[in-house]
């Protein structure tokens, strides 16, 4: 694993940028388009983007989780411990923040597949929550090596 770590790290960073970039563009640009246009045009924009995001968003997150798990095993394991150092404590916080995002995406996938309505919170505020949690994850990723 030690030889693969730099490559896994690069893949993890690129996918993280793509993931948060999509969420940011949805909040900053796409939501403005949806408000600007009404009726059929807004619905067509939503459907077109929804098809792509339904494919890309979960797959990107899956690979972020997989690469993150691979990297995590370097710092948290039975030999190194779990809460022994500040780095490990911050890494666990980072994992908890990521888990909230994963659970939200799984909930959204579940509602999409079962054709159930999303809760109003998830419909209106989930991407805002993802941005806040994502920024927290990025800050934790940087700070954990200072500790």
KACORFEN-V591562 format. One record per helix or strand. SS is the DSSP state (H for helix, E for strand). FROM is the first residue (numbers start at 1). TO is the last residue. If there is no record, write none. Layout:
BEGIN
ss:SS from:FROM to:TO
ss:SS from:FROM to:TO
END
This chain:
BEGIN
ss:H from:5 to:36
ss:H from:40 to:75
ss:E from:77 to:77
ss:E from:81 to:81
ss:H from:86 to:114
ss:H from:120 to:143
END
